[in-house]
């Protein structure tokens, strides 16, 4: 059954007042989970190289904070881990070229990718205590939690 223009117009006018907030919330959720997706909808966005956002897992186990970053195809030499102003900074950049020469065929491809992630640490740490291992495309960073400082004993204040 075909809908008439009048029926379509009535459907558009019969909106719940709070639907706008639901739509706004969906847009914010989409923006924060896919921050560069708005570029993909525009012709310019297809031309721009947007840094990849690999999966990052953060969890605490015993007295250590673990940060695992999936960096498939990267080499250990292409990855940098540092501590800057209380933040853990992970950077990775890779470049690759492939060339195929055949009798009537030639193809040259260059690819480049980069990754930058800055994570605020919930405690102060010394960079020399942090361990970072890269194995099979996964970077694992272990950050030891500093020992808890002993709470000072309550002291009585004399009343005059």
Protein Blocks (a to p, Z undefined) as FASTA:
>chain_A
ZZdfklmmmmmmmccfklmmmmmmmmmmmmmmmmmlmmmmpmklmmpccdddddddddde
hjbccdddddehiafklpccddeehiacdddddddddddddfkbccdddddddddddddd
fbdcdfklpccddeehiacdddddddddddddddddddZZ
